[in-house]
Amino acid sequence: MFESLSDRLTGVFDKLRGRGALTEEDVRTAMREVRIALLEADVALPVVREFVERATDRAVGEDVLRSVTPGQMVVKIVSDTLIEFLGADGSDLMLDVNPPAVIMMVGLQGSGKTTSTAKIAKRLKEKERKKVLMASLDVNRPAAQEQLAVLGQQADVATLPIIAGQQPVEIAKRAMQAAKLQGFDVLMLDTAGRLHVDQPLMDEMKAVSAVANPQEILLVVDSLTGQDAINVATSFTEQVPLTGVVLTRMDGDARGGAALSMRFVTGSPIKFAGTGEKLDAIEPFHPERVANRILGMGDVVSLVEKAAEVINAEDADKLAKKMAKGQFDLNDLRMQLRQMQQMGGLGALAGMLPGLKKAAAAMQAQTGPNDKTLVHLDAIIGSMTPKERARPALINAKRKIRIAKGSGRTVQDVNRLLKMHQEMETAMKKIKKMGGLGGLAKMFMGGKGGGLGGLLGGGAAGGLPPGLGGKGGLPGLGGGDMPQLPPGFDKFMKK
């Protein structure tokens, strides 16, 4: 998400960072480019005007122009302004009430309201340990109630039984009663939508709101609708007391205009962003993290959280012990590559690690899109025998031919993989000389192999393949160099 906007802004700021001193005209020229980038990202014109005006007023100040690093100061000002427009803080759901806490989902038909209801319910059940009941109040769209029931089964979340002929207000009353009697913590009401904003839709929502008295009224908006998403949000804001916004299909929105405009237009915080079709593909919206991604600064905090979700602690501990001894075989490499896949693949990781996005983009420019690199690597390792995975030195020319045929790849691909493993193994031996994972962790966020050091080095937090810091393993991240792809990874992708 935000790829095109991020690329444009990064280009603007790279020019500023390369300058020793800045004049007021330099800053104003850069801000004009920022304005064009925001307009191209489909940000609403009033929002663009206000954004550029605020950022320019702050950036042309005497303190910035006389700063030792004026380019960095301007980037910081734009970053702070971005965070202001996205919402100063991430906003949690208001659930600390006498149960059940009622969350009412509103929006137009086709915006992803029903799916978002199930996604949030699943998240509340698994992350917050809440007992959730979902109820569909959509009696207009064919099979809308049945759709929510099916999603409830998939998410393992209870849904209100369907009674044919009941109207939305009656269903809401029944849902409230059921939630109270059965001890549910949260009740989620999926209201009906329309193809456009009309008065009957608003009247129905107001009637349901009067009965349910919801703690949260979340507007679900499809981010891909761009400027129209802003118009929809404005219409709902005028009619219903919104408490937050859920942006869907953010994974397909390279521009990001809706996200940047929504908080400014509605005055309501963006609470969640849908990032895919699966029921776990939804993330809390953290303005500061999103601003960092847009400006190419990465989002290591989200990366650590994602790693914690997908990494098995027992496997990570076993790997940590092996690595502390300088051991790293192809089984370990395979486990790390699979963790990368579970965390969203190279594309997702590139957006979260500062510097990695440029490295990935540079390789793609040379080799073309190659989203299946991790799958190909896994296939090659899967074509080996257990002995070969444990002792790569056994793999001679004859074995390489067999492995290549078995995986549907070439002998050159097998050689590249073995070279990458060899470089990673060398990195592990260097880590051992530095005092093992414990010594390495002290270079980063501290802790016994935890934090960023553990994540990247494969310590207690597990994580990305060792050597992500470029030559010599991870120390590049602690020094001046930005992290690069694992050693040998670029060689594998260059074909």
C-alpha positions as CSV (number, residue, x, y, z in Angstrom):
1,M,0.0,0.0,0.0
2,F,1.0,3.6,-0.6
3,E,3.7,2.5,-3.1
4,S,3.3,5.3,-5.7
5,L,3.0,8.0,-3.0
6,S,6.0,6.6,-1.1
7,D,8.1,6.4,-4.3
8,R,7.3,10.1,-5.2
9,L,8.0,11.5,-1.7
10,T,11.1,9.5,-1.3
11,G,12.4,10.9,-4.5
12,V,11.7,14.5,-3.4
13,F,13.4,14.0,0.0
14,D,16.4,12.3,-1.5
15,K,17.2,15.5,-3.3
16,L,16.9,17.5,-0.1
17,R,19.0,15.1,2.0
18,G,21.8,15.5,-0.6
19,R,22.0,19.2,-0.1
20,G,24.3,20.8,2.5
21,A,22.3,23.9,2.9
22,L,18.8,24.9,1.9
23,T,17.2,28.2,0.9
24,E,13.6,29.1,1.4
25,E,13.1,28.6,-2.3
26,D,14.5,25.1,-2.1
27,V,12.0,24.2,0.6
28,R,9.1,25.8,-1.3
29,T,10.1,23.9,-4.5
30,A,10.2,20.6,-2.6
31,M,6.7,21.4,-1.1
32,R,5.3,22.0,-4.6
33,E,6.5,18.5,-5.5
34,V,4.9,17.1,-2.4
35,R,1.7,18.8,-3.4
36,I,1.8,17.2,-6.8
37,A,2.5,13.8,-5.2
38,L,-0.4,14.1,-2.9
39,L,-2.8,15.1,-5.7
40,E,-1.6,12.2,-7.8
41,A,-2.3,9.9,-4.8
42,D,-5.9,11.1,-5.0
43,V,-5.9,13.0,-1.8
44,A,-8.8,15.5,-1.6
45,L,-7.8,19.0,-2.8
46,P,-8.8,20.8,0.5
47,V,-6.7,18.3,2.4
48,V,-3.7,18.8,0.1
49,R,-3.9,22.6,0.5
50,E,-4.0,22.5,4.3
51,F,-1.2,19.9,4.5
52,V,1.2,21.8,2.2
53,E,0.4,25.1,3.9
54,R,1.1,23.7,7.4
55,A,4.3,21.8,6.4
56,T,5.6,24.8,4.5
57,D,5.0,27.3,7.3
58,R,7.0,25.0,9.7
59,A,9.8,24.2,7.2
60,V,10.7,27.7,6.1
61,G,11.4,28.7,9.7
62,E,14.8,30.0,10.6
63,D,15.6,27.0,12.8
64,V,15.3,24.6,9.9
65,L,17.2,26.6,7.3
66,R,20.1,27.2,9.7
67,S,20.1,23.6,10.9
68,V,23.2,21.4,10.5
69,T,21.0,18.9,8.6
70,P,18.2,21.0,7.0
71,G,17.1,18.2,4.6
72,Q,16.5,15.8,7.5
73,M,14.6,18.5,9.4
74,V,12.2,19.1,6.5
75,V,11.6,15.3,6.2
76,K,10.9,15.3,10.0
77,I,8.4,18.2,9.6
78,V,6.6,16.4,6.7
79,S,6.5,13.2,8.8
80,D,5.0,15.0,11.8
81,T,2.4,16.7,9.5
82,L,1.5,13.3,8.0
83,I,1.0,11.8,11.4
84,E,-1.3,14.8,12.4
85,F,-3.5,14.2,9.3
86,L,-3.6,10.5,9.7
87,G,-4.5,10.9,13.4
88,A,-2.1,11.6,16.2
89,D,-2.5,8.2,17.9
90,G,-3.8,4.8,17.1
91,S,-7.3,4.6,18.4
92,D,-8.5,1.4,20.2
93,L,-12.1,0.3,20.3
94,M,-14.1,1.5,23.3
95,L,-14.9,-1.8,24.9
96,D,-14.5,-0.9,28.6
97,V,-18.2,-0.7,29.3
98,N,-20.9,-2.8,31.0
99,P,-21.2,-5.7,28.5
100,P,-22.2,-6.1,25.9
101,A,-20.2,-3.4,24.1
102,V,-22.1,-2.7,20.9
103,I,-20.2,-2.1,17.6
104,M,-22.3,-0.9,14.7
105,M,-20.9,-1.3,11.2
106,V,-22.2,1.1,8.6
107,G,-21.4,1.9,5.0
108,L,-22.4,1.4,1.4
109,Q,-23.1,-1.9,-0.2
110,G,-20.0,-3.5,-1.6
111,S,-17.6,-1.7,0.7
112,G,-16.6,-4.9,2.5
113,K,-18.8,-4.3,5.6
114,T,-19.8,-7.9,6.3
115,T,-16.3,-9.3,5.8
116,S,-14.9,-6.5,8.0
117,T,-17.4,-7.4,10.7
118,A,-16.2,-11.0,10.7
119,K,-12.5,-9.9,10.6
120,I,-12.8,-7.6,13.6
121,A,-14.9,-10.2,15.5
122,K,-12.2,-12.8,14.9
123,R,-9.5,-10.4,16.0
124,L,-11.4,-9.5,19.2
125,K,-11.9,-13.2,20.0
126,E,-8.2,-14.2,19.4
127,K,-6.3,-11.1,20.5
128,E,-8.5,-9.6,23.1
129,R,-10.0,-12.8,24.4
130,K,-13.5,-11.4,24.0
131,K,-16.7,-13.4,23.7
132,V,-18.3,-12.0,20.5
133,L,-21.7,-12.2,18.9
134,M,-22.4,-11.1,15.4
135,A,-25.8,-10.2,14.0
136,S,-26.8,-9.3,10.4
137,L,-29.4,-6.6,10.1
138,D,-29.2,-6.6,6.3
139,V,-32.6,-7.8,5.1
140,N,-32.3,-6.1,1.7
141,R,-29.3,-7.8,0.1
142,P,-30.0,-11.4,-0.9
143,A,-28.2,-14.0,1.4
144,A,-26.5,-11.2,3.4
145,Q,-27.5,-12.8,6.7
146,E,-26.4,-16.3,5.4
147,Q,-23.1,-14.8,4.4
148,L,-22.4,-13.5,7.9
149,A,-23.4,-16.9,9.3
150,V,-20.8,-18.7,7.0
151,L,-18.1,-16.2,8.0
152,G,-19.0,-16.8,11.6
153,Q,-18.4,-20.5,11.2
154,Q,-15.0,-19.8,9.5
155,A,-13.9,-17.4,12.2
156,D,-15.4,-19.6,15.0
157,V,-17.5,-16.6,16.2
158,A,-21.2,-17.0,17.2
159,T,-23.9,-15.4,15.0
160,L,-27.5,-14.6,15.9
161,P,-29.9,-17.2,14.5
162,I,-31.8,-16.0,11.4
163,I,-35.6,-15.5,11.7
164,A,-37.2,-14.8,8.3
165,G,-39.3,-11.7,8.0
166,Q,-37.8,-9.8,10.9
167,Q,-36.9,-6.1,10.3
168,P,-33.6,-4.5,11.3
169,V,-34.8,-2.9,14.5
170,E,-36.4,-6.1,15.7
171,I,-33.2,-8.0,14.9
172,A,-31.2,-5.5,16.9
173,K,-33.5,-5.8,19.9
174,R,-33.2,-9.6,19.7
175,A,-29.5,-9.4,19.4
176,M,-29.2,-7.2,22.4
177,Q,-31.3,-9.5,24.5
178,A,-29.3,-12.6,23.4
179,A,-26.0,-10.9,24.1
180,K,-27.0,-10.0,27.6
181,L,-28.6,-13.3,28.5
182,Q,-25.7,-15.4,27.1
183,G,-22.9,-13.2,28.6
184,F,-21.3,-11.9,25.4
185,D,-18.6,-9.2,25.8
186,V,-19.1,-7.6,22.4
187,L,-22.1,-7.5,20.0
188,M,-21.3,-6.6,16.4
189,L,-24.2,-5.3,14.3
190,D,-23.8,-5.5,10.5
191,T,-26.3,-3.0,9.1
192,A,-27.6,-2.9,5.6
193,G,-26.0,-0.8,2.9
194,R,-27.2,0.8,-0.4
195,L,-25.6,1.4,-3.7
196,H,-25.7,5.1,-2.9
197,V,-26.4,7.3,0.2
198,D,-30.1,7.8,0.6
199,Q,-32.5,8.9,3.3
200,P,-34.1,5.5,3.9
201,L,-30.6,4.1,4.7
202,M,-29.9,6.9,7.1
203,D,-33.3,6.6,8.8
204,E,-32.8,2.8,9.3
205,M,-29.3,3.4,10.8
206,K,-30.7,6.0,13.2
207,A,-33.5,3.7,14.3
208,V,-31.0,0.8,15.0
209,S,-28.7,3.2,16.8
210,A,-31.5,4.4,19.0
211,V,-32.3,0.8,20.1
212,A,-28.7,-0.5,20.4
213,N,-27.0,2.6,21.8
214,P,-23.7,1.5,20.3
215,Q,-20.3,2.4,21.8
216,E,-18.8,2.4,18.4
217,I,-20.2,3.3,15.0
218,L,-17.6,2.3,12.4
219,L,-17.9,3.5,8.8
220,V,-16.5,0.9,6.4
221,V,-15.1,2.5,3.2
222,D,-13.4,1.0,0.2
223,S,-10.1,2.8,-0.2
224,L,-10.0,2.0,-3.9
225,T,-12.9,4.4,-4.6
226,G,-10.6,7.4,-4.0
227,Q,-12.3,10.7,-4.0
228,D,-15.8,9.1,-3.9
229,A,-14.8,7.5,-0.5
230,I,-14.4,11.1,0.8
231,N,-17.8,12.0,-0.5
232,V,-19.4,9.0,1.2
233,A,-17.6,9.7,4.5
234,T,-18.8,13.3,4.4
235,S,-22.4,12.1,3.9
236,F,-22.4,9.6,6.7
237,T,-20.6,12.1,9.1
238,E,-23.5,14.6,8.6
239,Q,-26.1,12.0,9.6
240,V,-24.6,9.5,12.1
241,P,-22.2,10.2,15.1
242,L,-19.2,8.1,13.7
243,T,-16.5,7.0,16.2
244,G,-14.1,5.5,13.6
245,V,-13.4,4.4,10.1
246,V,-12.4,1.0,8.6
247,L,-10.6,1.2,5.3
248,T,-10.9,-1.9,3.2
249,R,-8.7,-3.2,0.3
250,M,-5.7,-1.1,1.5
251,D,-3.4,-3.8,0.0
252,G,-4.6,-2.9,-3.5
253,D,-4.4,0.9,-3.0
254,A,-1.0,2.0,-4.2
255,R,-2.0,5.7,-3.9
256,G,-3.4,6.0,-0.3
257,G,-5.4,9.1,-0.9
258,A,-8.5,7.9,1.0
259,A,-6.4,7.2,4.1
260,L,-4.8,10.6,4.1
261,S,-8.1,12.4,3.6
262,M,-10.4,10.4,5.8
263,R,-9.3,11.7,9.3
264,F,-9.3,15.3,8.1
265,V,-12.8,15.0,6.4
266,T,-14.6,13.0,9.1
267,G,-12.8,14.0,12.2
268,S,-13.0,10.3,13.2
269,P,-9.9,8.2,13.6
270,I,-9.1,5.3,11.2
271,K,-9.2,2.3,13.4
272,F,-8.6,-0.6,11.1
273,A,-7.2,-1.3,7.6
274,G,-8.2,-4.4,5.6
275,T,-5.1,-5.8,3.9
276,G,-6.4,-8.9,2.1
277,E,-9.3,-11.3,1.6
278,K,-8.5,-13.7,4.5
279,L,-10.2,-13.3,7.8
280,D,-7.0,-12.4,9.6
281,A,-6.0,-9.8,7.0
282,I,-6.9,-6.8,9.0
283,E,-4.5,-4.5,11.0
284,P,-5.0,-1.8,13.6
285,F,-4.2,1.5,12.0
286,H,-1.2,3.2,13.6
287,P,-0.7,6.7,12.1
288,E,3.0,6.9,13.0
289,R,3.9,3.6,11.5
290,V,1.9,4.3,8.3
291,A,3.7,7.7,8.0
292,N,7.1,6.0,8.3
293,R,6.1,3.5,5.6
294,I,5.0,6.3,3.3
295,L,8.3,8.2,3.8
296,G,10.3,5.0,3.2
297,M,11.5,4.8,6.9
298,G,10.1,1.3,7.4
299,D,8.0,-0.1,10.2
300,V,10.1,-2.4,12.3
301,V,7.6,-2.4,15.2
302,S,4.9,-4.0,13.0
303,L,7.5,-6.4,11.7
304,V,8.3,-7.5,15.2
305,E,4.6,-7.9,16.0
306,K,4.0,-9.9,12.8
307,A,7.0,-12.1,13.6
308,A,5.8,-12.8,17.1
309,E,2.5,-14.1,15.6
310,V,4.0,-16.5,13.1
311,I,7.1,-17.8,14.9
312,N,7.0,-20.9,17.0
313,A,9.0,-20.2,20.2
314,E,10.2,-23.8,20.6
315,D,11.5,-23.9,17.1
316,A,13.2,-20.5,17.5
317,D,14.9,-21.6,20.8
318,K,16.3,-24.8,19.0
319,L,17.6,-22.6,16.2
320,A,19.1,-20.1,18.6
321,K,21.0,-22.9,20.4
322,K,22.4,-24.2,17.1
323,M,23.3,-20.8,15.9
324,A,25.1,-20.0,19.1
325,K,27.4,-22.9,18.2
326,G,27.8,-21.6,14.7
327,Q,25.6,-24.3,13.1
328,F,23.1,-23.5,10.4
329,D,21.9,-26.2,7.9
330,L,19.4,-26.2,5.1
331,N,16.6,-27.3,7.4
332,D,17.2,-24.1,9.4
333,L,17.2,-22.0,6.2
334,R,14.0,-23.6,5.0
335,M,12.3,-22.8,8.4
336,Q,13.4,-19.2,8.1
337,L,12.2,-18.8,4.5
338,R,8.8,-20.2,5.5
339,Q,8.6,-17.7,8.3
340,M,9.3,-15.0,5.7
341,Q,6.4,-16.3,3.6
342,Q,4.1,-16.3,6.6
343,M,5.0,-12.7,7.3
344,G,3.8,-11.7,3.9
345,G,6.8,-12.5,1.6
346,L,9.5,-10.2,0.3
347,G,7.0,-7.5,-0.7
348,A,5.6,-7.0,2.8
349,L,9.0,-7.2,4.5
350,A,10.4,-4.6,2.0
351,G,7.9,-2.0,3.2
352,M,8.7,-2.7,6.9
353,L,12.5,-2.6,6.9
354,P,14.2,0.8,6.1
355,G,16.4,0.5,3.0
356,L,15.1,-2.9,2.0
357,K,12.4,-1.5,-0.2
358,K,15.0,0.1,-2.5
359,A,17.1,-3.0,-2.6
360,A,14.1,-5.1,-3.6
361,A,13.0,-2.5,-6.2
362,A,16.5,-2.5,-7.7
363,M,16.5,-6.2,-8.1
364,Q,13.1,-6.2,-9.6
365,A,14.2,-3.6,-12.1
366,Q,17.0,-6.0,-13.2
367,T,15.1,-9.3,-13.0
368,G,11.4,-8.3,-13.4
369,P,8.7,-9.3,-10.9
370,N,9.6,-12.5,-9.0
371,D,7.1,-12.9,-6.2
372,K,7.7,-16.7,-6.2
373,T,11.3,-16.6,-5.2
374,L,10.6,-18.0,-1.7
375,V,8.4,-20.7,-3.1
376,H,11.2,-21.7,-5.5
377,L,13.8,-21.8,-2.8
378,D,11.5,-24.0,-0.7
379,A,10.9,-26.4,-3.6
380,I,14.7,-26.9,-4.1
381,I,15.2,-27.7,-0.4
382,G,12.2,-30.0,-0.5
383,S,13.7,-32.0,-3.3
384,M,16.7,-32.9,-1.2
385,T,17.0,-35.9,1.1
386,P,17.1,-35.4,4.9
387,K,20.8,-36.2,4.8
388,E,21.5,-33.6,2.2
389,R,19.5,-30.9,4.1
390,A,21.5,-31.7,7.3
391,R,24.9,-31.9,5.5
392,P,24.9,-29.7,2.3
393,A,28.6,-30.7,1.7
394,L,27.3,-34.1,0.4
395,I,25.6,-32.4,-2.6
396,N,27.8,-33.2,-5.6
397,A,27.2,-32.6,-9.3
398,K,25.1,-35.7,-9.8
399,R,22.9,-34.9,-6.7
400,K,22.4,-31.3,-8.0
401,I,21.0,-32.6,-11.3
402,R,18.5,-34.8,-9.4
403,I,17.5,-32.0,-7.0
404,A,17.0,-29.5,-9.9
405,K,14.8,-32.0,-11.8
406,G,12.8,-32.8,-8.7
407,S,12.1,-29.2,-7.9
408,G,11.5,-28.0,-11.5
409,R,14.4,-25.6,-11.3
410,T,17.8,-25.5,-12.8
411,V,21.2,-26.7,-11.6
412,Q,22.2,-23.0,-11.5
413,D,19.3,-22.3,-9.1
414,V,20.6,-25.1,-6.8
415,N,24.1,-23.6,-6.9
416,R,22.7,-20.2,-6.0
417,L,20.8,-21.6,-3.0
418,L,23.9,-23.5,-1.8
419,K,26.0,-20.3,-2.2
420,M,23.4,-18.4,-0.2
421,H,23.4,-21.0,2.6
422,Q,27.2,-20.9,2.6
423,E,27.2,-17.2,3.1
424,M,24.6,-17.4,5.9
425,E,26.6,-20.1,7.6
426,T,29.7,-17.8,7.5
427,A,27.5,-15.1,9.0
428,M,26.6,-17.4,11.8
429,K,30.2,-18.2,12.6
430,K,30.9,-14.5,12.8
431,I,28.0,-14.0,15.2
432,K,29.5,-16.8,17.3
433,K,32.8,-14.9,17.5
434,M,30.9,-11.8,18.6
435,G,29.8,-13.6,21.7
436,G,26.8,-15.5,20.2
437,L,23.2,-14.2,20.1
438,G,23.4,-12.7,23.6
439,G,26.3,-10.4,22.5
440,L,24.5,-9.6,19.3
441,A,21.3,-8.7,21.0
442,K,23.1,-6.0,23.1
443,M,23.9,-4.2,19.9
444,F,20.2,-3.7,19.2
445,M,17.2,-3.4,21.6
446,G,18.7,-5.5,24.4
447,G,17.2,-8.6,25.9
448,K,18.3,-12.2,25.7
449,G,18.1,-12.7,22.0
450,G,14.8,-10.8,21.9
451,G,13.9,-7.4,20.4
452,L,15.2,-6.5,17.0
453,G,18.4,-8.4,17.4
454,G,16.5,-11.6,18.2
455,L,14.1,-11.0,15.3
456,L,16.7,-10.5,12.7
457,G,19.3,-12.9,14.1
458,G,16.9,-15.8,14.8
459,G,17.1,-15.6,18.6
460,A,14.2,-16.1,21.0
461,A,12.0,-14.1,18.6
462,G,13.1,-16.1,15.6
463,G,12.6,-14.1,12.4
464,L,14.3,-13.3,9.2
465,P,17.2,-15.2,7.7
466,P,20.5,-14.3,9.4
467,G,22.7,-12.0,7.3
468,L,19.9,-9.6,6.6
469,G,22.3,-6.8,7.5
470,G,24.4,-7.5,4.4
471,K,28.0,-8.7,4.4
472,G,29.1,-9.9,7.7
473,G,25.6,-10.5,9.0
474,L,23.6,-8.0,11.0
475,P,26.0,-5.4,12.2
476,G,25.1,-3.3,9.2
477,L,21.8,-2.4,10.9
478,G,23.6,-1.2,14.0
479,G,26.0,0.9,12.0
480,G,25.6,3.2,9.0
481,D,24.4,0.8,6.4
482,M,20.7,0.0,5.9
483,P,19.8,-3.6,6.0
484,Q,20.0,-5.5,2.7
485,L,18.5,-8.8,1.5
486,P,20.2,-12.0,2.8
487,P,23.6,-12.7,1.3
488,G,23.2,-14.5,-2.0
489,F,19.5,-13.6,-2.3
490,D,20.2,-11.2,-5.2
491,K,22.3,-13.8,-6.9
492,F,19.4,-16.2,-6.7
493,M,17.0,-13.7,-8.2
494,K,19.3,-12.7,-11.1
495,K,18.6,-15.1,-13.9
